[in-house]
Amino acid sequence: MRRVSTLAAASTSLSRAILASSEHHHEYNKLFQAASFYAANTGSSRRWFSSSVGSTSQGGYSSTAAKVFLSLGCVAASVAAGSSSVFVEEEAYAKEPISPDLVPKEVVLYQYESCPFCNKVKAFLDYYDVPYKVVEVNPLSKKEIKWSDYKKVPILMVDGQPLQDSSAIIDQMRTKLSPVKSTSVVNDDEEEKKWRRWVDDHLVHMLSPNIYRNTSEALESFNYITSNGNFSYTEKYTVKYAGAAAMYFVSKKLKKKYNITDERTALYEACETWVDALDGRDFLGGLKPNLADLAVFGVLRPIRYLTSGKDMVEHTRIGEWYARMENVVGESSRVKA
């Protein structure tokens, strides 16, 4: 955790205001991270910051986003120059670096884009900046994983070794990336494990009834299939409409199985339970996210900008924590296959 002053205060306020705008959301998210990183590393990162600003003139961001970036740059320059007219202590979040020697050479994720379990794995990989390729699996034929006896996703292929089951994948990847645990991590293990189990046993079951609660929301959730995967035109639209219809009926069964009377209320209550668990901390892990934070974030990420996710942020207190997680997880480390 690094302490910063004017820029952090300005960028935090600005980022929270503009995060509500879906039009430039991802651009602003990049800009906030860049500005915060610069303030925390005013010496060595000046060249990096300058090159990032330069990208705005090369079509890297929209003109609106570029203006915001340059405005934050002016604040950063003021901080670097030693201006002390307004100093408000604020937190800027930084990832823990992973030794390059520990990062696998090739990682391939077999997934469904909207699958919460797949998104748990992606949140972990993104946070630790592990480059990975994605193979989008056809949820009807599953032809992309016909080589595997395990017919579920996610499957993570790590240097030729297939890993299965999202929680097991994350455990094995953490061991690969952090073979020696710190004392603080060991002490926090029980709380982390408790809430990771809660994600798998409870939170994840709140999603389908909300995502597929009616036909329009079911179709909304399957829009991704038309722009993901190496599928033919016929396959894309077959999956979209057949998949949405199938999941609509599955969601009704899940409501009955888990005694969900009102799906939105159940989702809101789960979110409030999580916020209560934070107990005033920025993350369950304290100053940095732990695996439980990444699990909750990963599960919620595919719905955040769907109707259900927008309702979730509007009607619960989870929005601020989610925004912090977006900032610290940062951009996807996904690479083109």
C-alpha positions as CSV (number, residue, x, y, z in Angstrom):
1,M,0.0,0.0,0.0
2,R,1.4,3.4,-0.9
3,R,0.5,6.8,0.5
4,V,-0.3,9.5,-2.0
5,S,-1.7,13.0,-1.7
6,T,-3.3,15.5,-4.0
7,L,-3.5,13.3,-7.1
8,A,-5.0,10.3,-5.2
9,A,-7.6,12.5,-3.7
10,A,-8.5,14.1,-7.0
11,S,-8.4,10.9,-9.0
12,T,-10.4,8.9,-6.4
13,S,-13.2,11.5,-6.4
14,L,-13.1,11.9,-10.2
15,S,-13.1,8.1,-10.8
16,R,-16.1,7.5,-8.6
17,A,-18.1,10.1,-10.4
18,I,-17.2,8.8,-13.9
19,L,-17.5,5.1,-13.1
20,A,-21.2,5.6,-13.3
21,S,-20.9,6.4,-17.0
22,S,-21.0,3.1,-19.0
23,E,-19.9,4.8,-22.2
24,H,-16.3,5.5,-21.2
25,H,-16.1,3.2,-18.2
26,H,-13.2,1.1,-19.2
27,E,-11.2,4.0,-20.5
28,Y,-11.6,6.0,-17.3
29,N,-10.7,2.9,-15.3
30,K,-7.4,2.8,-17.2
31,L,-6.8,6.4,-16.6
32,F,-7.4,6.3,-12.9
33,Q,-5.0,3.4,-12.5
34,A,-2.4,5.2,-14.5
35,A,-2.7,8.4,-12.5
36,S,-2.6,6.6,-9.2
37,F,0.4,4.6,-10.3
38,Y,2.2,7.8,-11.3
39,A,1.6,9.5,-8.0
40,A,2.9,6.5,-6.1
41,N,6.0,6.3,-8.2
42,T,6.8,9.9,-9.1
43,G,10.4,9.1,-9.9
44,S,10.8,6.0,-12.0
45,S,7.4,6.1,-13.6
46,R,7.5,9.6,-15.2
47,R,8.6,8.1,-18.5
48,W,5.8,5.6,-18.3
49,F,3.2,8.3,-17.6
50,S,4.4,10.4,-20.5
51,S,4.2,7.5,-22.9
52,S,0.7,6.8,-21.7
53,V,-0.4,10.4,-22.2
54,G,1.1,10.2,-25.7
55,S,-1.1,7.3,-26.5
56,T,-4.1,9.5,-26.2
57,S,-3.1,11.4,-29.3
58,Q,-2.7,8.1,-31.2
59,G,-6.3,7.0,-30.8
60,G,-5.8,5.0,-27.6
61,Y,-8.7,6.7,-25.9
62,S,-11.7,8.8,-26.8
63,S,-11.1,12.6,-26.9
64,T,-13.2,12.9,-23.7
65,A,-11.1,10.4,-21.9
66,A,-7.9,12.0,-23.1
67,K,-8.9,15.3,-21.6
68,V,-9.5,13.6,-18.3
69,F,-6.2,11.9,-18.5
70,L,-4.4,15.1,-19.3
71,S,-6.1,16.9,-16.4
72,L,-5.0,14.2,-14.0
73,G,-1.5,14.5,-15.5
74,C,-1.5,18.2,-14.6
75,V,-2.3,17.3,-11.0
76,A,0.4,14.7,-11.0
77,A,2.9,17.1,-12.3
78,S,2.0,19.5,-9.6
79,V,2.6,16.8,-7.0
80,A,5.9,15.8,-8.5
81,A,7.0,19.5,-8.5
82,G,6.5,19.6,-4.8
83,S,3.2,21.5,-4.6
84,S,1.8,21.3,-1.1
85,S,-1.2,23.7,-1.3
86,V,-3.7,20.9,-0.8
87,F,-2.7,17.6,0.6
88,V,-5.3,15.0,1.6
89,E,-4.0,11.6,2.5
90,E,-5.7,8.9,0.4
91,E,-5.0,5.3,-0.3
92,A,-3.7,4.1,-3.7
93,Y,-3.8,0.4,-4.3
94,A,-0.9,-1.5,-5.9
95,K,-0.5,-5.2,-6.8
96,E,2.1,-7.4,-5.2
97,P,4.7,-8.1,-7.9
98,I,5.1,-11.7,-9.0
99,S,8.6,-13.0,-9.9
100,P,8.8,-13.5,-13.7
101,D,10.5,-16.8,-13.1
102,L,7.3,-18.1,-11.5
103,V,4.9,-17.1,-14.3
104,P,3.9,-20.0,-16.5
105,K,5.1,-19.9,-20.1
106,E,1.7,-20.7,-21.6
107,V,-1.8,-20.5,-20.1
108,V,-5.0,-21.3,-21.9
109,L,-8.4,-20.9,-20.4
110,Y,-11.3,-22.9,-21.8
111,Q,-14.4,-21.0,-20.8
112,Y,-17.8,-19.5,-21.3
113,E,-17.5,-15.8,-21.3
114,S,-20.4,-15.2,-18.9
115,C,-19.7,-18.2,-16.6
116,P,-19.1,-17.0,-13.0
117,F,-16.7,-19.8,-12.2
118,C,-14.6,-19.0,-15.3
119,N,-14.7,-15.3,-14.3
120,K,-13.3,-16.3,-10.9
121,V,-10.3,-17.7,-12.6
122,K,-9.9,-14.7,-14.9
123,A,-10.1,-12.3,-11.9
124,F,-7.2,-14.2,-10.3
125,L,-5.1,-14.2,-13.5
126,D,-5.8,-10.5,-14.2
127,Y,-4.9,-9.5,-10.7
128,Y,-1.6,-11.3,-10.8
129,D,-0.9,-10.2,-14.4
130,V,-0.6,-13.8,-15.7
131,P,-0.9,-13.7,-19.5
132,Y,-3.5,-16.2,-20.8
133,K,-5.2,-17.1,-24.0
134,V,-9.0,-17.9,-24.1
135,V,-10.8,-20.6,-26.0
136,E,-14.5,-19.9,-26.0
137,V,-16.4,-23.2,-25.7
138,N,-19.7,-23.8,-27.5
139,P,-22.1,-24.4,-24.5
140,L,-24.2,-26.7,-26.7
141,S,-21.7,-28.9,-28.5
142,K,-18.6,-28.4,-26.3
143,K,-16.6,-29.4,-29.3
144,E,-13.6,-27.3,-28.1
145,I,-13.1,-29.6,-25.0
146,K,-13.8,-32.9,-26.7
147,W,-10.2,-33.9,-25.9
148,S,-11.0,-33.8,-22.2
149,D,-12.8,-36.3,-20.1
150,Y,-13.9,-33.4,-17.9
151,K,-16.8,-31.8,-19.7
152,K,-17.2,-28.7,-17.6
153,V,-15.6,-25.3,-17.7
154,P,-13.3,-23.7,-16.6
155,I,-10.4,-25.8,-17.7
156,L,-7.0,-24.1,-17.4
157,M,-4.2,-25.5,-19.4
158,V,-0.9,-24.5,-17.7
159,D,2.2,-25.4,-19.7
160,G,0.4,-28.4,-21.1
161,Q,-1.1,-29.5,-17.8
162,P,-4.9,-29.3,-17.5
163,L,-6.3,-27.9,-14.2
164,Q,-10.0,-28.3,-13.4
165,D,-12.6,-26.7,-11.0
166,S,-12.3,-23.0,-10.4
167,S,-11.4,-23.1,-6.7
168,A,-8.9,-25.9,-7.2
169,I,-7.4,-24.0,-10.2
170,I,-6.9,-20.9,-8.1
171,D,-5.3,-22.9,-5.2
172,Q,-2.9,-24.5,-7.6
173,M,-2.0,-21.3,-9.3
174,R,-1.4,-19.5,-6.0
175,T,1.0,-22.2,-5.0
176,K,2.8,-21.8,-8.3
177,L,3.0,-18.0,-8.1
178,S,3.6,-17.7,-4.3
179,P,5.2,-20.9,-3.1
180,V,6.1,-19.4,0.3
181,K,3.2,-17.8,2.3
182,S,3.8,-14.9,4.7
183,T,2.7,-15.2,8.3
184,S,-0.1,-12.7,7.8
185,V,-1.5,-14.8,5.0
186,V,-1.4,-18.0,7.1
187,N,-3.2,-16.2,9.9
188,D,-5.9,-14.9,7.6
189,D,-6.5,-18.3,5.9
190,E,-9.5,-19.4,7.9
191,E,-11.5,-16.2,7.2
192,E,-10.5,-16.4,3.5
193,K,-11.5,-20.0,3.2
194,K,-14.8,-19.4,4.9
195,W,-15.8,-16.7,2.4
196,R,-14.5,-18.6,-0.6
197,R,-16.8,-21.5,0.4
198,W,-19.6,-18.9,0.8
199,V,-19.0,-17.8,-2.8
200,D,-19.2,-21.4,-4.1
201,D,-22.0,-22.6,-1.9
202,H,-24.2,-19.5,-1.8
203,L,-23.4,-16.4,-3.8
204,V,-22.9,-18.1,-7.2
205,H,-26.4,-19.6,-6.9
206,M,-28.0,-16.2,-6.7
207,L,-26.8,-15.3,-10.2
208,S,-28.7,-17.5,-12.6
209,P,-32.1,-16.7,-11.2
210,N,-31.3,-13.0,-11.6
211,I,-29.6,-13.1,-15.0
212,Y,-32.3,-15.2,-16.5
213,R,-35.3,-14.0,-14.5
214,N,-37.2,-13.1,-17.7
215,T,-36.7,-13.6,-21.4
216,S,-35.3,-10.1,-22.1
217,E,-32.6,-10.5,-19.4
218,A,-31.8,-14.0,-20.5
219,L,-31.2,-12.8,-24.1
220,E,-29.2,-9.9,-22.8
221,S,-26.8,-12.3,-21.0
222,F,-26.3,-14.3,-24.2
223,N,-25.4,-11.3,-26.3
224,Y,-21.7,-12.1,-25.7
225,I,-21.9,-15.2,-27.8
226,T,-22.4,-13.2,-31.0
227,S,-19.0,-11.6,-30.6
228,N,-17.0,-14.3,-28.9
229,G,-15.7,-17.6,-30.1
230,N,-14.9,-19.0,-33.4
231,F,-18.5,-20.0,-34.2
232,S,-20.3,-19.9,-37.4
233,Y,-23.2,-17.5,-37.9
234,T,-25.7,-20.3,-37.4
235,E,-24.0,-21.6,-34.3
236,K,-23.9,-18.1,-32.7
237,Y,-27.6,-17.5,-33.1
238,T,-28.5,-21.1,-32.2
239,V,-26.5,-20.8,-29.0
240,K,-27.9,-17.3,-28.2
241,Y,-31.6,-18.2,-28.4
242,A,-31.5,-21.9,-27.5
243,G,-29.1,-21.2,-24.6
244,A,-31.1,-18.2,-23.3
245,A,-34.3,-20.3,-23.4
246,A,-32.6,-23.3,-21.7
247,M,-31.1,-21.1,-18.9
248,Y,-34.4,-19.4,-18.3
249,F,-36.0,-22.7,-17.3
250,V,-32.9,-23.8,-15.4
251,S,-33.1,-20.6,-13.4
252,K,-36.6,-21.4,-12.3
253,K,-35.4,-24.8,-11.1
254,L,-32.6,-23.2,-9.2
255,K,-35.0,-20.8,-7.5
256,K,-37.0,-23.7,-6.2
257,K,-33.9,-25.7,-5.2
258,Y,-32.4,-22.9,-3.2
259,N,-35.7,-21.6,-1.8
260,I,-35.4,-18.3,-3.5
261,T,-38.7,-16.4,-3.5
262,D,-37.6,-13.1,-4.9
263,E,-34.3,-13.3,-6.9
264,R,-33.4,-9.6,-6.6
265,T,-33.9,-9.6,-2.9
266,A,-31.8,-12.7,-2.5
267,L,-29.0,-11.1,-4.5
268,Y,-29.2,-7.8,-2.6
269,E,-29.1,-9.7,0.7
270,A,-26.0,-11.6,-0.4
271,C,-24.2,-8.4,-1.3
272,E,-25.1,-6.8,2.0
273,T,-23.7,-9.9,3.8
274,W,-20.4,-9.5,1.9
275,V,-20.2,-5.8,2.8
276,D,-20.9,-6.6,6.5
277,A,-18.1,-9.2,6.3
278,L,-15.7,-6.4,5.2
279,D,-16.3,-4.7,8.6
280,G,-15.1,-1.4,7.4
281,R,-12.0,-2.7,5.6
282,D,-11.2,-1.8,2.0
283,F,-10.9,-5.5,1.2
284,L,-11.5,-8.7,3.2
285,G,-7.7,-9.1,2.9
286,G,-7.2,-5.7,4.5
287,L,-5.0,-3.5,2.6
288,K,-5.0,-5.8,-0.4
289,P,-7.5,-8.2,-1.9
290,N,-7.3,-11.8,-0.8
291,L,-8.6,-14.8,-2.7
292,A,-12.1,-14.3,-1.2
293,D,-12.2,-10.7,-2.6
294,L,-11.1,-12.0,-6.0
295,A,-13.7,-14.8,-5.9
296,V,-16.6,-12.4,-5.1
297,F,-15.4,-9.9,-7.7
298,G,-15.0,-12.6,-10.3
299,V,-18.4,-14.0,-9.8
300,L,-20.1,-10.6,-9.9
301,R,-18.0,-9.2,-12.8
302,P,-20.0,-10.9,-15.7
303,I,-23.3,-9.4,-14.4
304,R,-22.0,-5.9,-13.3
305,Y,-23.2,-4.1,-16.5
306,L,-26.2,-6.2,-17.2
307,T,-29.6,-5.2,-15.8
308,S,-29.2,-7.3,-12.7
309,G,-25.8,-5.9,-11.9
310,K,-26.9,-2.3,-12.3
311,D,-29.8,-3.0,-10.0
312,M,-27.4,-4.6,-7.5
313,V,-25.1,-1.6,-7.3
314,E,-28.1,0.8,-7.1
315,H,-29.8,-1.0,-4.3
316,T,-26.9,-2.2,-2.1
317,R,-23.7,-0.9,-0.6
318,I,-21.4,-3.1,-2.7
319,G,-20.6,-0.4,-5.3
320,E,-17.6,1.2,-3.6
321,W,-15.9,-2.1,-2.8
322,Y,-16.6,-3.2,-6.4
323,A,-15.1,0.0,-7.8
324,R,-12.0,-0.5,-5.6
325,M,-11.6,-4.1,-6.9
326,E,-11.9,-2.9,-10.5
327,N,-9.1,-0.4,-9.9
328,V,-6.8,-2.9,-8.3
329,V,-7.4,-5.8,-10.5
330,G,-6.9,-3.5,-13.5
331,E,-6.9,-4.4,-17.2
332,S,-7.3,-8.0,-18.4
333,S,-4.0,-9.9,-18.9
334,R,-5.7,-11.9,-21.7
335,V,-3.7,-12.2,-24.9
336,K,-4.9,-13.1,-28.4
337,A,-4.9,-16.8,-29.1
